[in-house]
Amino acid sequence: MPAAPALAAAAPPAAPRHVAIIMDGNRRWAEARGLPVALGHRAGAEAARRAIEGAIRGGVAWLTLFAFSSENWSRPAQEVQELTALLRHYLGSEVAQLDKEGVRLRVIGERERFGEETRRLIEAAEARTAANVRLNLTVALSYGARAEILAAARRIAAAAARGELDPAALDERGFAQHLFTAGMPDPDLIIRTSGEQRISNFLLWQAAYAEFAFLPVLWPDFDAGHFAAALADYAARERRFGARPG
């Protein structure tokens, strides 16, 4: 009998080009263990490191992490101080590793609300990693999507008033160039941890055609397995972009 034809190797599932994550659950993780909230945020920072590693392994080109929302400024002063201190620590200690791994770091949001030391660390980290291409890591700090869209509209209105822009000629692509995310692809997949099923003022414009994955795991417990499972679930979906009915 003739030999059976060799089976072709299965093609790897298509990875999303851009994954964005709403990192939720640090506080609940700490409270469930009777720990200070600050330790929950520290554990969350370690989960962010695992997410970066998972994105690289999964072939994701862009990863955006929602680390500090504009609404977070209303939290207790001590918690805000601990969060910003943790941010400064990781900007100082993690950048060398990110650079070594070929990760480019960018920060979006109202960075002017942070102190001079934090802003200086952000700028230094961005400059050091600017030439890296293995993974584009964007961290959203003091970020709110409504404020982002409003600021873009104001910039467009000012440009129109100066005669530099014709409002009638403005299209969606042109509008997007005035957002914090100008030059970035829209997210293909948005993951939210902690079991909550809402977008919480995150990438409202950019998420128009994103797929969503709501995971019951608290963010500090997020690991490579959760990331891989979310990517596999995404690969099994059919994205239509509103072009035709299912």
Backbone hydrogen bonds, N-H to C=O, Kabsch-Sander energy under -0.5 kcal/mol:
donor,donor_aa,acceptor,acceptor_aa,energy
19,V,62,W,-2.6
20,A,189,L,-2.7
21,I,64,T,-2.9
22,I,191,I,-3.2
23,M,21,I,-0.9
23,M,66,F,-0.9
24,D,22,I,-1.3
29,W,25,G,-2.4
30,A,26,N,-2.0
31,E,27,R,-2.7
32,A,28,R,-2.4
33,R,29,W,-0.7
33,R,30,A,-0.8
34,G,31,E,-1.2
35,L,30,A,-2.9
39,L,36,P,-1.2
40,G,36,P,-1.0
40,G,37,V,-0.5
41,H,37,V,-1.9
42,R,38,A,-2.0
43,A,39,L,-2.3
44,G,40,G,-2.0
45,A,41,H,-1.8
46,E,42,R,-1.5
47,A,43,A,-1.7
48,A,44,G,-1.8
49,R,45,A,-1.6
50,R,46,E,-1.8
51,A,47,A,-2.2
52,I,48,A,-2.2
53,E,49,R,-2.1
54,G,50,R,-2.6
55,A,51,A,-2.4
56,I,52,I,-2.0
57,R,53,E,-2.4
58,G,54,G,-2.2
59,G,56,I,-1.1
60,V,55,A,-2.4
61,A,17,R,-0.9
62,W,17,R,-2.3
63,L,136,N,-2.8
64,T,19,V,-2.4
65,L,138,T,-2.8
66,F,21,I,-2.7
67,A,65,L,-1.2
67,A,140,A,-1.5
68,F,140,A,-1.9
70,S,143,Y,-2.0
72,N,69,S,-1.0
73,W,70,S,-0.8
74,S,71,E,-1.9
75,R,72,N,-1.8
80,V,76,P,-2.1
81,Q,77,A,-2.5
82,E,78,Q,-2.3
83,L,79,E,-2.5
84,T,80,V,-2.6
85,A,81,Q,-2.2
86,L,82,E,-2.3
87,L,83,L,-2.2
88,R,84,T,-2.3
89,H,85,A,-2.2
90,Y,86,L,-2.5
91,L,87,L,-2.4
92,G,88,R,-1.9
93,S,89,H,-2.3
94,E,90,Y,-2.5
98,L,94,E,-2.5
99,D,95,V,-2.8
100,K,96,A,-2.2
101,E,97,Q,-2.0
102,G,99,D,-1.3
103,V,98,L,-2.8
104,R,135,L,-3.1
105,L,103,V,-0.5
106,R,137,L,-2.3
108,I,139,V,-2.0
110,E,142,S,-2.0
111,R,109,G,-1.8
113,R,110,E,-2.1
114,F,111,R,-1.8
119,R,115,G,-2.4
120,R,116,E,-2.5
121,L,117,E,-2.1
122,I,118,T,-2.4
123,E,119,R,-2.5
124,A,120,R,-2.2
125,A,121,L,-2.4
126,E,122,I,-2.5
127,A,123,E,-2.3
128,R,124,A,-2.4
129,T,125,A,-1.7
130,A,127,A,-0.8
132,N,129,T,-1.8
134,R,102,G,-1.6
135,L,102,G,-1.3
136,N,61,A,-2.9
137,L,104,R,-3.3
137,L,135,L,-0.8
138,T,63,L,-3.1
138,T,136,N,-0.6
139,V,106,R,-2.8
140,A,65,L,-2.9
140,A,138,T,-0.5
141,L,108,I,-2.7
141,L,139,V,-0.7
142,S,68,F,-1.0
143,Y,68,F,-1.8
145,A,201,N,-2.5
148,E,144,G,-2.1
149,I,145,A,-2.5
150,L,146,R,-2.6
151,A,147,A,-2.6
152,A,148,E,-2.1
153,A,149,I,-2.4
154,R,150,L,-2.3
155,R,151,A,-2.3
156,I,152,A,-2.4
157,A,153,A,-2.6
158,A,154,R,-2.5
159,A,155,R,-2.3
160,A,156,I,-2.4
161,A,157,A,-2.3
162,R,158,A,-1.6
163,G,160,A,-1.2
164,E,159,A,-2.6
165,L,159,A,-0.7
169,A,166,D,-1.7
170,L,166,D,-0.5
170,L,167,P,-1.2
175,F,171,D,-2.5
176,A,172,E,-2.4
177,Q,173,R,-0.9
177,Q,174,G,-0.5
178,H,175,F,-2.1
179,L,176,A,-1.5
182,A,179,L,-1.6
184,M,181,T,-2.6
188,D,18,H,-2.4
189,L,18,H,-1.7
190,I,211,E,-2.8
191,I,20,A,-2.8
191,I,189,L,-0.5
192,R,213,A,-2.6
193,T,22,I,-1.7
194,S,217,V,-2.9
195,G,215,L,-2.3
196,E,193,T,-0.5
203,L,201,N,-0.5
207,A,203,L,-2.0
208,A,205,W,-1.1
210,A,207,A,-1.3
211,E,188,D,-2.9
213,A,190,I,-2.4
215,L,192,R,-3.0
215,L,213,A,-0.7
219,W,24,D,-1.7
221,D,218,L,-2.0
222,F,219,W,-2.1
227,F,223,D,-2.0
228,A,224,A,-2.8
229,A,225,G,-2.4
230,A,226,H,-2.1
231,L,227,F,-2.2
232,A,228,A,-2.4
233,D,229,A,-2.4
234,Y,230,A,-2.2
235,A,231,L,-2.3
236,A,232,A,-1.2
237,R,234,Y,-1.6
239,R,237,R,-0.6
240,R,238,E,-0.6
243,A,240,R,-2.2
